[in-house]
Amino acid sequence: MKYQFKSDEELKLFISDNIITTMEAAAILNCSRQNIDKMVKGNKLIPVKQTQRDKLFLKSDVMVHIKT
């Protein structure tokens, strides 16, 4: 999917609504940070950005893993 933003404010709003941290992903999936790390290592969840301290994910990528 390709995204286009008309302004910096539109980009900031998108990031605020659609990019989440490891802790937020763990809360959504009701699991631990370690489980999120296992998902990343198993290529089941791909971060959009990774630093030494944290990973950032598209919220939509995390939501497909919610157990119903």
N, C-alpha and C positions, 0 to 999 in steps of 0.2 A: 504494500500500500504506500502511496506517495502522498505526502502532506505538503500543502502550500499555505503560507500565512501572509496576510495582508499587512500586518504590523507586528511590532515587538510585543505589544499588549496581547494580541491574539496568540502569539507563540507562548507567552508566559501563562496565559489562561489554559492552553492545551497542556503544557507541562504540569501545571498545578492539578489539573483534573485527571491526567492520564499516566503520569510517571510516578511510580511508588518505590519505596525503599524495601530492603530485605525484611525489616521488621513489619512493615505494613503488609507485605506479601504473606508473611507468616501468620499475621492476624487474620487476613482474609481466608487463608486456607486452614486456619485453626491447627497450625503445626509449629514446630520449632525452627529457629534459624538453621540448625543443622540439617533439617529435612529440606529446606530450601537449597542449601549448599549441595546436598545429594542430588537434587533435581537438576541443578546447574551442571554438576559433574557428569550426570547421565544424559545431558543434552535434552532434557525434558522441558527445561525452562532456560531461555537465553536472555541474559541481561543486555540492556541497551548501552550500559556503561558500567565499568567495574573499576573500583579503586582498591587500595590496600585495605581500607576500612569498611567499604560497603559496596553493594551492587544496586543498580537501578533497573527497574523492569517496566514494560508497558503493562498497565493495569489489565488490559484485555487479554494479554498472554497469560497472566496469572488466573484470571477468572475462568478460563477453560478448564482449569484443574480442580475446580470446586466439586466436591463429591456430593451428589444429590441423593 
